[in-house]
Amino acid sequence: MVNIAVIGIGNRAGKYLSCLPQDARVAFLVDSDPIRLTQAAERYRVPQSACFSDTASFFSEKRAVDGIIIATPDQLHFSETLSAIRAGYPVLVEKPAASTQEELDSMLEASKQTGIPVSVCLVMRYHPYFRRIKEIVDSGEIGQVLSIDHTEAIGPDRMGHTFVRGLWSRKDLSGPIFLSKCSHDTDFLLWLTGGKALEVTSEGGLTRFRPDCAPPQAARRCLDCSVDCPYSAVRLYRDQHAWVAGFDVPEGKTLDDVIEEELVAGRYGRCVYHCDNDVNDIQEVRVLLDNGIRLTMRLDGVSLDEGRRTIIQGSKGKLRALGTTLEVNGRVEDYSSLLDLPLHAGADRFLIEDFIDSLRTGHPTAVPLSVTREAHRICFLAR
Ligand SMILES: NC(=O)c1ccc[n+]([C@@H]2O[C@H](COP(=O)([O-])OP(=O)(O)OC[C@H]3O[C@@H](n4cnc5c(N)ncnc54)[C@H](O)[C@@H]3O)[C@@H](O)[C@H]2O)c1
């Protein structure tokens, strides 16, 4: 049996644990939130003595674990991963692995010196759709890659919930959006092309989710607002019960009680034009790689659509990845059946299986920290 510890038992960790292989079990839990810790301890049958409200207590003694999943907020990844490496436990850390280049390089150095492996949850590498793109590029069907034009559109629900009202809305707390959201994308594109960045240019800003862009009749909270708005928190949480997985329900209350509390006084009931957000909602990053390939990446947080679009120009043709279809030199492959599959169309499962397998066999995972260095570096440079 492979014993794992989980630090940060929130939304992401819950996804990985929902598809944990049969030969693995949760042996230790760490979370600073007592409700989450108690609920997770019950769900995964972890005794109180193996639950910790802070990482220092967990690392204070040698524990019987084979590996650690770190899924805390972004700024904690560096210190927690370093503690795990020093204590001798292999790590699977959520992206971004670190907040600065110096942090990332310290982690790499510590991992190299100790031989303790660190892998990063860059799930696009495990996603069937993006794997198919990689397969087509590697097959040579479109020839040598010359340039890639990649757009990530973040629709109203995700943008409002996560990057305007939510926990990734402020640079001082969660870092720049290009790092927190697009480290997936820089890693994906470099996976396709290889190479190192010779030049990185970046421009962007907060163009929409600010008070001077609010409709004149907008109220400070959606509950009091009559504007027909795609960002309505009442529609999202009360009517659709969407994006509520992170709302903790204390004993004696219902999810509906918690939603009403949020709408009345919580961060998620605020008008998107009157929050304390400062991360960009638009950013364009251009990269010239040392193999001559040019990448253009666009983060579009004011879009009414959601999803990634990638156009790869090759010396023998073009691949257009439009979200649910792949068009390759006129041939169309349909992947719309993947759209509604849970766990990132199974990618979360493949990732956790790969990690557990690496603990069992000692083989590296598909995404060791070292291969993500350049993708992180581009994000740090783009800011
Ligand atoms: N790979 C992906 O596709 C993907 C998608 C979304 C988020 N993420 C990343 O996953 C990480 C977790 O995101 P999430 O959505 O699960 O967030 P979350 O808020 O649901 O979970 C984070 C957990 O960490 C706990 N925590 C906070 N501070 C702590 C501390 N000091 N010590 C111990 N526990 C602490 C919180 O109580 C919470 O339970 C983030 O780094 C995020 O960027 C990755």
The ligand as an SDF file (V2000), in Angstrom:
LIG
                    3D

 44 48  0  0  0  0  0  0  0  0999 V2000
   -3.9980   21.8340  -11.8650 N   0  0  0  0  0  0  0  0  0  0  0  0
   -5.1110   22.5150  -12.0580 C   0  0  0  0  0  0  0  0  0  0  0  0
   -5.7930   22.3490  -13.0670 O   0  0  0  0  0  0  0  0  0  0  0  0
   -5.5720   23.4970  -11.0200 C   0  0  0  0  0  0  0  0  0  0  0  0
   -6.8650   24.0300  -11.0760 C   0  0  0  0  0  0  0  0  0  0  0  0
   -7.2590   24.9070  -10.0710 C   0  0  0  0  0  0  0  0  0  0  0  0
   -6.3610   25.2510   -9.0710 C   0  0  0  0  0  0  0  0  0  0  0  0
   -5.0980   24.7440   -9.0620 N   0  0  0  0  0  0  0  0  0  0  0  0
   -4.1290   25.0640   -8.0050 C   0  0  0  0  0  0  0  0  0  0  0  0
   -4.3790   24.1680   -6.9150 O   0  0  0  0  0  0  0  0  0  0  0  0
   -4.0510   24.8070   -5.6760 C   0  0  0  0  0  0  0  0  0  0  0  0
   -5.2240   24.6650   -4.7290 C   0  0  0  0  0  0  0  0  0  0  0  0
   -6.3570   25.2470   -5.3200 O   0  0  0  0  0  0  0  0  0  0  0  0
   -7.8260   24.8540   -4.8310 P   0  0  0  0  0  0  0  0  0  0  0  0
   -8.7490   25.3290   -5.8670 O   0  0  0  0  0  0  0  0  0  0  0  0
   -7.8640   23.4520   -4.3860 O   0  0  0  0  0  0  0  0  0  0  0  0
   -7.9430   25.8290   -3.5690 O   0  0  0  0  0  0  0  0  0  0  0  0
   -8.7710   25.5620   -2.2460 P   0  0  0  0  0  0  0  0  0  0  0  0
   -8.8580   26.8910   -1.5770 O   0  0  0  0  0  0  0  0  0  0  0  0
  -10.0130   24.8210   -2.5450 O   0  0  0  0  0  0  0  0  0  0  0  0
   -7.8170   24.5890   -1.4120 O   0  0  0  0  0  0  0  0  0  0  0  0
   -6.6770   25.0300   -0.7340 C   0  0  0  0  0  0  0  0  0  0  0  0
   -6.6690   24.3980    0.6380 C   0  0  0  0  0  0  0  0  0  0  0  0
   -5.4770   24.7970    1.3160 O   0  0  0  0  0  0  0  0  0  0  0  0
   -5.8200   25.0790    2.6790 C   0  0  0  0  0  0  0  0  0  0  0  0
   -4.8070   25.9720    3.2610 N   0  0  0  0  0  0  0  0  0  0  0  0
   -4.6840   27.3160    3.0920 C   0  0  0  0  0  0  0  0  0  0  0  0
   -3.6330   27.7600    3.8030 N   0  0  0  0  0  0  0  0  0  0  0  0
   -3.0760   26.6870    4.4060 C   0  0  0  0  0  0  0  0  0  0  0  0
   -1.9500   26.5140    5.2490 C   0  0  0  0  0  0  0  0  0  0  0  0
   -1.1890   27.5570    5.6350 N   0  0  0  0  0  0  0  0  0  0  0  0
   -1.6560   25.2730    5.6970 N   0  0  0  0  0  0  0  0  0  0  0  0
   -2.4350   24.2090    5.3340 C   0  0  0  0  0  0  0  0  0  0  0  0
   -3.5360   24.3140    4.5270 N   0  0  0  0  0  0  0  0  0  0  0  0
   -3.8180   25.5420    4.0580 C   0  0  0  0  0  0  0  0  0  0  0  0
   -7.1890   25.7190    2.5830 C   0  0  0  0  0  0  0  0  0  0  0  0
   -7.8760   25.6670    3.8260 O   0  0  0  0  0  0  0  0  0  0  0  0
   -7.8350   24.8690    1.5150 C   0  0  0  0  0  0  0  0  0  0  0  0
   -8.5090   23.7430    2.0560 O   0  0  0  0  0  0  0  0  0  0  0  0
   -3.6960   26.2370   -6.0430 C   0  0  0  0  0  0  0  0  0  0  0  0
   -2.2990   26.3780   -6.0970 O   0  0  0  0  0  0  0  0  0  0  0  0
   -4.2810   26.4350   -7.4260 C   0  0  0  0  0  0  0  0  0  0  0  0
   -3.5770   27.3780   -8.2120 O   0  0  0  0  0  0  0  0  0  0  0  0
   -4.7150   23.8650  -10.0090 C   0  0  0  0  0  0  0  0  0  0  0  0
  1  2  1  0
  2  3  2  0
  2  4  1  0
  4  5  1  0
  4 44  2  0
  5  6  2  0
  6  7  1  0
  7  8  2  0
  8  9  1  0
  8 44  1  0
  9 10  1  0
  9 42  1  0
 10 11  1  0
 11 12  1  0
 11 40  1  0
 12 13  1  0
 13 14  1  0
 14 15  2  0
 14 16  1  0
 14 17  1  0
 17 18  1  0
 18 19  2  0
 18 20  1  0
 18 21  1  0
 21 22  1  0
 22 23  1  0
 23 24  1  0
 23 38  1  0
 24 25  1  0
 25 26  1  0
 25 36  1  0
 26 27  1  0
 26 35  1  0
 27 28  2  0
 28 29  1  0
 29 30  1  0
 29 35  2  0
 30 31  1  0
 30 32  2  0
 32 33  1  0
 33 34  2  0
 34 35  1  0
 36 37  1  0
 36 38  1  0
 38 39  1  0
 40 41  1  0
 40 42  1  0
 42 43  1  0
M  CHG  2   8   1  16  -1
M  END
$$$$
